[in-house]
Amino acid sequence: MRLEGRTAIVTGAAQGIGAHIAEGLAREGARVGVADIRATHPVVDAIHAAGGTAVGIHLDVTSEDCVADAFDRLADQWGPVDILVNNAALGTPVALVRDLELAAWERTLRVNLTGAMLCTRAALRQMTGRPGGTVINIASNVAKRGLPHRSAYVASKWALLGLTQTLALEVASEGIRVNAVCPGPVETPHLDEVMRGHAEAEGTTVADIAEQWRTGAPIGRFIEAREVVDVCLFLASGASSALTGEAINVSGGLVMS
């Protein structure tokens, strides 16, 4: 197992892509902190049933105190964090900029960008002096292109790539790597919610939005969660030891740069 003996924390991991990433890390031998603002973490039971090691952690990534406490408690239990996956994010609101409420804009950036910064800062404080740490930021294909009705989300993900590159430069000399993953649309319950928002905003149907997004990539389908997980496992392992500051597309050709 590639990650045996390592401690990982995945934010936004109670369901969706985050839950799949947590399960994948556990399969590779990592001890996984399943961190989420939700009160229940059913994926922890699934990891235990499969013979892995995991613990549920209540985490509000927008709270500096909550982040610090969560990372301290995990370190007390298993030792310093070796792997951080910043996955927690809001995909809404879906609205034109001229109709966008400031509070919704600020909330999205607070979760998607500031939350990643706070968690990374806490993780790096534990990784310092211990080469081999890795941070993986879950960005998006829209971190490299625009998308109408999603200004807050798009802006947060573009900024996350800037943060990724800056962090990679700051910690490379310490043997710590920072990379990002840029998925295309992944089949999850969250995708259904976002497509409903687009259908309403664009005056069309969810089926039409799904067809547009499904066929928008050259491979002609949605991305599967396991395909994102496989890239994360590669980035978390020594197999990617020469990669830092990268933003890897997992978009079926939707984005190629």
C-alpha positions in Angstrom: 0.0 0.0 0.0 1.5 3.3 -1.2 0.4 5.4 1.8 0.8 3.1 4.7 1.7 4.8 8.0 0.7 8.3 6.7 -1.9 10.6 8.2 -4.3 12.4 5.8 -7.1 14.8 6.2 -9.8 15.4 3.5 -12.1 18.4 3.9 -15.7 18.3 2.6 -15.4 14.5 2.9 -18.8 13.5 4.2 -20.1 12.8 0.8 -19.4 13.2 -3.0 -15.9 13.4 -4.3 -14.4 14.0 -0.9 -15.9 10.8 0.4 -14.5 8.9 -2.5 -11.0 10.4 -2.0 -11.1 9.5 1.7 -11.9 5.9 0.9 -9.2 5.8 -1.7 -6.6 7.1 0.7 -7.7 4.6 3.3 -7.4 1.7 0.7 -3.8 2.8 0.2 -3.1 2.5 3.9 -3.4 6.1 5.1 -5.1 7.0 8.4 -7.8 9.4 7.2 -9.5 12.3 9.0 -12.9 12.7 7.3 -13.5 16.4 7.9 -16.8 18.1 7.2 -19.2 20.6 8.5 -21.9 18.0 8.5 -22.6 16.2 11.7 -22.6 12.7 10.2 -19.8 11.0 8.3 -21.1 7.7 7.0 -18.0 7.2 4.9 -16.1 6.5 8.2 -18.1 3.4 8.7 -17.5 2.3 5.2 -13.8 2.7 5.6 -13.9 0.7 8.8 -15.9 -2.0 7.2 -13.2 -2.3 4.5 -10.5 -2.7 7.1 -9.2 0.9 6.9 -8.6 3.5 9.6 -10.6 6.7 9.7 -12.2 9.2 12.1 -14.9 11.8 11.6 -14.0 15.4 12.3 -16.3 18.3 12.6 -14.7 21.1 10.6 -15.9 24.5 9.5 -13.2 25.6 7.1 -14.2 29.2 7.4 -13.4 29.3 11.2 -9.8 29.9 12.1 -10.2 28.4 15.6 -12.1 25.4 14.3 -9.4 24.6 11.8 -6.6 24.9 14.3 -8.5 22.7 16.8 -9.3 20.0 14.2 -5.7 19.7 13.1 -4.4 19.7 16.6 -6.8 17.0 17.7 -5.9 14.8 14.7 -2.2 15.2 15.4 -2.7 14.3 19.0 -4.4 11.1 17.9 -2.2 9.9 15.0 0.7 12.3 14.7 1.3 15.2 12.3 -0.6 15.4 9.0 1.3 14.2 6.0 -1.4 14.6 3.3 -4.1 17.4 3.0 -6.8 17.3 0.4 -8.6 20.7 0.2 -12.0 19.6 -1.2 -14.6 21.6 0.8 -16.3 24.0 -1.6 -19.6 25.7 -2.4 -20.8 25.4 -6.0 -23.5 28.0 -5.7 -24.8 30.7 -6.2 -25.9 30.4 -9.8 -26.7 33.9 -11.0 -25.5 36.6 -13.3 -23.1 39.1 -11.7 -25.6 41.9 -12.0 -28.0 39.9 -9.9 -25.5 38.5 -7.4 -25.8 39.3 -3.7 -22.6 40.3 -2.0 -23.2 37.9 0.9 -23.4 34.9 -1.5 -20.2 36.0 -3.3 -18.3 36.5 -0.1 -19.5 33.2 1.4 -18.3 31.2 -1.7 -14.9 32.8 -1.6 -14.7 32.3 2.2 -15.3 28.5 1.9 -13.5 27.8 -1.4 -10.5 30.0 -1.1 -10.0 31.2 2.5 -10.9 27.8 3.8 -8.2 26.2 1.7 -5.7 28.7 2.9 -6.6 28.2 6.6 -6.4 24.4 6.3 -3.1 24.5 4.3 -1.6 26.9 6.9 -2.5 24.5 9.7 -1.1 21.5 7.7 2.1 23.2 6.8 2.8 24.0 10.4 2.8 20.3 11.1 4.7 19.3 7.9 7.5 21.8 8.4 10.8 20.0 9.2 9.3 16.7 7.9 9.9 16.3 4.1 7.4 14.3 2.2 4.2 16.3 3.0 1.8 16.9 0.2 -1.2 19.3 -0.3 -3.8 18.6 -3.0 -6.3 21.3 -3.9 -9.4 20.2 -5.6 -10.0 23.0 -8.1 -12.2 22.7 -11.3 -12.1 22.8 -15.0 -13.5 26.3 -14.6 -10.3 27.3 -12.8 -9.0 27.7 -16.4 -12.0 29.1 -18.2 -15.0 31.2 -17.6 -18.6 30.0 -17.1 -21.7 32.3 -17.1 -23.8 32.4 -14.0 -21.0 31.1 -11.8 -18.7 34.1 -11.2 -18.1 33.4 -7.5 -17.2 29.8 -8.0 -15.1 30.4 -11.0 -13.2 33.3 -9.3 -12.5 31.2 -6.2 -11.1 28.3 -8.3 -8.9 30.5 -10.5 -7.6 32.0 -7.3 -7.0 28.5 -5.8 -4.6 27.8 -8.7 -2.7 31.0 -7.9 -2.5 29.9 -4.3 -1.3 26.4 -5.3 1.6 27.8 -7.4 2.6 30.3 -4.7 2.6 27.7 -2.0 4.5 25.3 -4.1 7.3 27.9 -4.5 7.3 28.7 -0.8 7.7 25.1 0.5 9.6 23.3 -2.2 12.9 23.7 -0.4 11.3 21.9 2.6 10.4 18.8 0.5 6.7 19.6 0.6 4.7 19.5 -2.6 1.5 21.4 -3.5 -0.6 20.5 -6.5 -4.2 21.0 -7.8 -6.7 18.7 -9.6 -9.1 20.3 -12.1 -12.0 17.9 -12.7 -14.7 18.3 -15.3 -18.3 17.7 -14.3 -18.3 14.6 -11.9 -21.5 12.6 -11.4 -22.5 13.3 -7.8 -25.6 14.6 -6.0 -23.9 18.0 -5.9 -23.7 18.1 -9.7 -27.5 17.5 -9.9 -28.0 20.5 -7.6 -25.8 22.8 -9.7 -27.4 21.7 -13.0 -30.9 22.5 -11.5 -29.6 26.0 -10.7 -28.3 26.5 -14.2 -31.5 25.2 -15.8 -33.5 27.7 -13.7 -31.1 30.6 -14.5 -30.9 29.8 -18.2 -34.6 29.0 -18.7 -34.1 25.5 -19.9 -34.3 21.9 -18.4 -32.0 19.9 -16.3 -31.9 17.3 -19.1 -30.7 19.9 -21.6 -28.0 21.2 -19.2 -26.9 17.6 -18.5 -26.7 16.9 -22.3 -24.7 20.0 -22.9 -22.2 19.3 -20.2 -22.0 15.6 -20.9 -21.2 16.1 -24.6 -19.0 19.2 -24.0 -15.9 17.2 -23.5 -14.3 15.1 -26.3 -14.8 11.9 -24.4 -18.6 12.6 -24.5 -19.4 11.7 -20.8 -19.2 12.9 -17.3 -16.1 12.2 -15.2 -16.4 9.4 -12.7 -15.4 10.0 -9.1 -12.8 7.2 -9.2 -11.0 9.0 -12.0 -10.4 12.0 -9.8 -9.5 9.7 -6.9 -6.8 7.9 -9.0 -5.1 11.3 -9.7 -5.2 12.3 -6.1 -3.7 9.0 -5.0 -0.9 9.5 -7.5 -0.2 13.1 -6.2 -0.3 11.8 -2.6 2.3 9.1 -3.3 6.0 9.1 -4.1 5.2 8.3 -7.7 4.6 12.0 -8.3 7.8 13.2 -6.4 8.8 15.6 -9.2 5.5 17.3 -9.4 4.7 20.5 -7.6 2.7 23.6 -8.6 0.8 21.6 -11.2 -2.9 21.8 -12.0 -3.8 18.5 -13.5 -6.9 18.3 -15.7 -9.3 15.4 -15.2 -11.8 16.7 -17.7 -12.0 14.3 -20.5 -10.4 16.9 -22.8 -12.7 19.7 -21.9 -9.7 21.7 -20.9 -6.3 20.9 -22.4 -3.9 23.5 -21.0 
